[in-house]
Amino acid sequence: MTELHLWLRHEPRTTERRTPVVPSDARRLVENGVTLTVEESPQRIFPIEEYEAVGARVVPAGSWVSAPRDTVILGLKELPDEPKELTHRHIFFGHAYKGQPGASDLLRRFGAGGGALLDLEYLVDENGRRLAAFGFWAGYLGAALAVLQHRGRLVAPLTPTSKEELDKTLQPAAGDEEFSALVIGALGRSGRGARVAFSTAGIEPTCWDLPETQNLDRPALLAHDVLVNCVLATTPVPPFLREQDLDDPTRRLRTVSDVTCDVGSPLNVLPVYDRTTEWDDPVRQLHDRPPLDLIAIDNLPSLLPRESSTDFSAALLPQLLEFETGGAWGRCLDLFRTKSRELGIAVAEGELGHV
């Protein structure tokens, strides 16, 4: 492969503890000829010394802006607002292709600088299946927080933990009342994670997937105590929960955990709220009589940063080792160009290795 210079950036969001490449996989990259630069980060779950020990070059946080132009910048969540012109190829979850707030501004920054977004959400194989995802852990945590909230045991602010410690809190205790739970999108990665968390909590959830959402039984949905949404819609579908459903006096539903957090998108299947919740204040009451609580945290896997990072990095590593060959990354680049042109944004041409 052509020599790749990969630059692992610091995440500016203070609650982001994850990393797309863990130190053991960083070693594999270096051993395979990748030049790896890692930014210092006060909250990354793995200390910078572990990256330095495997041959990575260490630089200050935020210094990617002055990296050589052919460097590939790797992260997870949103970029800072500056610089206004993005000159590099960036790998991260851009949330820019479904009309989300700020999406067009981000793509215009790439257009202005001649860089490119290689969105991790769209890193897929020939059949459209994602090659690296945090879905299992997002679903697991979405269901876990819903259980704790419904049982009155969710403590704010939320803090990162381990699966072992979290599982202890999920165990049913004397006096816990039984409740019914529904997982929508139960057969996907997130749905599988949600089902595992419910099982750990001693709950057998109702599981819906494509057939049930195509012919939605809304009264049955409202008859559950807890709902965990794991559906990431790619085409418009009727919403699962509507404003008028909140006023339904027969509604038994009391806790909603939206793992997908597609707020602001026209494809949002839960258009009953307009902003996510945060670690400091993870629950918002959407309705008082009858009550309905919402959990909508858009970086749930960061609450289990070691486990989720390790799994994600293992899946991403082989893709990074094949970066210059095109394939899945070429599909990411093609999609970036298509979505940019749809907005009238001129983008740089060239092969994957020379955007």
N, C-alpha and C positions, 0 to 999 in steps of 0.2 A: 504494500500500500504506500501511497505518497505520504511523506511524514506529516503527521497531524499535530498541530499545537492546540491543545485543549486548555481552556482557562476556567477553572471552577470558581465562580464568583461567590461573594458573601451575599446572603439574602437580607435585604433591607427591612423586611417585616420582622418586628421584634419577637413575634410568637412562632417564627419559622425555625424549627430545630433540625429539620431533615437535611439530607444531602443526596443528590442523584448519584454520587460515586463515593463509596465507603473506602477506607484505606486499603483493605485487602484487594479490592478491585483496582484501586489506583496503582498498586504494585504491578498488576497484570498489564495495565496500560503502558507503564514505563518499560516493562520487560519486552513489550512488543513494539517498542520504538516510538511511542507517543511522547511528545514533549508535554509535560503536565505542569501547569502553574496553578497554585491554590492560594486563594485570598484568605487572610486571617479573618476569623469570624468569632465573636464572643459567645454566640449562642449555638453554633453548630454542635451536634451531639458528639462528634468525634473531634478530639483536640488536634490542633494544627501540627503538633509534633509527630503524630502518627502518619501524616501525609509526608512530612519532611523525611521521616525515617525510610520511606519506600522510594525516595528519589524525586519527589516533587519540589519544584521551586516555590518558595513562599514569598508572597507580596502583600502589601497592605490592602485592607478592604476598600473596594470601590476603584481600584487602579485599573480595572479592565478598560476603562474609557480611553486609556492611552496605549493599549496593547497594539502590537502590529496588526495591520488591517486583515491579514490572512488568518489571524487567530480565530478559533471558534469558542464563543463564550457560552458556558454551560451553567444553568441555574434551574430553579423550579418555579418560583412565583414571580410576581410582577417586578418590572424594572423601576428604578427611581425615575422621577420626572425629567431629569437631565442626564445626558445631553439631548437636545431636541433632534439632532441628526444622528441616527444609528448606522455606523459604518461597517459593523461586523456581522457575521452570521451568528445568530443567537439561538440556542436550544433551551426552551423552557415552555411552560404552560401559558400561552399568550391570551387565551380566552378572547379571541379577536375575530372569529369567523361566523358568529351567530347574532351579530348586532348587539352585543353586550355594551354597556356604558364604557366609553373610552376606547372602544375597539378601533374605530376609524382613526383616532388620533395616534394610536400606537402604530398602525400600518403606515400612516403618513410620515412618521419619524423614520421608518425604514426606507420609505421612498426617497425622503430628503437626503439620507446619508448613503444610499446605495447598498445597504446591508440587506439581510434576509432573516425572516423568522422561520425556524424549523420547529414547529409546534409539537411537543411531546404527546399531546392528546391525539394527534393524527399520524403518529409513527406506527404504521400498520403494515401487515403482510399483504400478499396479493389478494387475499379474500376479505380485506378490510378489518381484520382482527388486530387489536392493539398488541404491540410487542412489549411494552413496559407500562405498568400502571400501578397506582396505589389503591385501586378499587377495593380489594379485600379489606384492607385496614380502615378505609373510609367507612365501609358498611359496618364493620365490626364496632367501630367507635360510635357511629351514629346510633346503632341499636343500644350499645352499652349506656350512652348518656341518656337515651330515652327511658331505659329501665330505671336508672338511678333517679331521674327526675320524677317519674311516675310513682316510685316508692318513697319519695321525699328524702333521698340521700345524696342528691347532687350538690356538691360543694363548690362555690365560686370564690375566687377565680380558679379556673381550671389550671392544672399544672401537669407537665409531662411526667409520664410514669413508665412502668414496664407492664407487659401483658400479665405477668405473674401477679403483680400487685393489683392490677385492675380486676382480674378474675376473682380475687378474694372479695372485692366489694360487690361483685355481681351475684355471689352466692345468696340464695334465698335465706332469709332470717325468720325467726319465730315472729309471728304477727303480720308478716307480709300478706296482703290480700292478693288473690289470684286476679289476673287481668288478661284480656285478649289483645293480641298484637297482629298486625298485618304488615307484611313486607311486599312492596310492589317493585317488580324487577328482580324477583327472587332467584332467577337462574343465572344472573350475571355475576361478575366478580364481587361487586358491592353487595348484592343480594346474598351471596354465599357467606360473606363476612358477617352480615347482619344475622343470618340464621345461626351461625356458630355462637355469636354473642348471646342471642336469646336462649339457645340451648344451655349455655353456661349458666344463665340466670334461671334455669328450670322452667322455661316457657317454650311451648310448641306453637310457633306463629302460623297464621294463615299465609300461604304463599301464592302470590299472583305474578303472572308474567304476561307475555304478549296476548294470549287468547283472552285473558280476563280484562286487559286494558282496552282491547278492541271492542269489547261489549261490556262496558263498565257498569257494575251494579253499585250505584252510589249509595243506596240505603244500606247495603251490606258493608261498604267501606265505613260509613258513619257509625255503624253498630260496633266497631272495634274501639277499644280503649286507647290503643297506641298505634300510630302509623309511622313506618319508616319508608321513605321514598328513595329508591335506588335507580330510578329510570332517568337515563340521559337521552332525551328526545332529539332526533336528527331531522324530523319533519313535524309540521304542526299536528297536534292531536288535541282532542277535547280535554280540558283541564280535569284533573282528578278531584280537586277541591276548589269550590267557588265561594265568592263572598256570601251568596245567599245560603250556602250550606252552614256557615257559621251561626246563622240565626235559627237554624232548624231546631225546634224544641225537642225533637226525638234524638238529636245527636248525642251519642255516647262517647265519641272521640274526644279525648282530653289532652293528648300529647302527640305532637307531630315532630319528627326529626327528618329534615330534608337533607339527605346526604349529597344530592346532586347540586344544590345551591345555584340553580340557573336563573337567579333573580335578575330582572332587567332584560332578559332575552324574550323575544316573541315565542320561543319554544318552551317557556317555563310551564310545567304541568301543575304547579302549585302557586298560581298568581294571586295569593291572598296576603302577601307581604312584599315590602319594597326594599328591604335591606337585610343583610346577614346579621347574625349575632356574633359576639366576640368571646374570647376566653374570660375576660373580666366580667362579662354579663352574658352568659351563654343562653339564657332563656328569656323569651319575650312573650307576654300574654297578648294573644291576638283578640281574645274575646273574653268577657267576664261572666256572662250568664247565657247559656252554660259555659264554663271556663274552657279555654283552649290555649295550651302553651306550645310555643315554637322553639325548636333548636335548629339553627341554620348556620353552621360554622364551615367555612370553605377551605380550611386546612386541617381537617380532623386527624389525618394520619400523623401530624406533627406532635400529637399527644402521646404517641408511641413511636418516638423518632428513631430509636435504634432498630427495632424490628421492621418498621416500614421502609427505612432507608436501605437496610440490608437486602430485603427482597427486591426492591426496585432496582438497586444497583446491579444485582445479579442478572436481571433481565435486560438492563440497558447495556451492560458491558459488551456482549457480542455485537451489538449494533454499532457501538463506538469503534470497535476494532475493524469494522467493515465500512467506516464512514465514507471514505473517498470513492467507494465502488458504486455509489448511487443507490439503487434498490429502494428501500423504504425511505431513505433520506431524500432521494430524488423525488419521490411522491410528495414528501413534505414541501419541498421547494416548489414543485409544480402547483400545489394547492395555495401556497403563499402568493405566488404570482397571479393565479386566477382570482383569488379573493381581493387582492389589491387592485387589479384591473377593473373588477366590478364596481369599485368605488372611484374609478377614474384616476388611480394613482399609478404613475409611471414607475416601473421597477427595473433594477439592473438585470441584464441578461448574463449568460455564461453557464459553464458547467458547475456542478456542485462544489468542486474544489476551488473554483475561481468565480465566485458570485460577483 
